[in-house]
Amino acid sequence: MWFTIVSEIRDIEPIALGSSVRVRLRLRKLYGGVRWLKLKGIAEVRLPNGTHRLAEVHWYQSHGIGRKEFKIKRFVKA
């Protein structure tokens, strides 16, 4: 991950559940787990140049495995 999440993730919403997650086979192969979710939320992130920005982040999550593969989708105006 090229950024660091500084605050708690808020306004968490599911984007895809179970078989709707397109990369579920790759996730199972890499991490294990059975039922994968793709989620999105808002968090404050620290970028490599040291600035802090509010961003919409997306990630995959499975019970017992945890949150994996965070990515910034867009920056949110504060």
Buried (B, 14 or more C-beta within 10 A) or exposed (E): EEBEBEEEBEEBEEEBEEEEBEBBEEBBEEBEBEBBBBBBBBBBBBBEEEEEBEBBBBBBBBEEBEBBBBBBEEEEEE
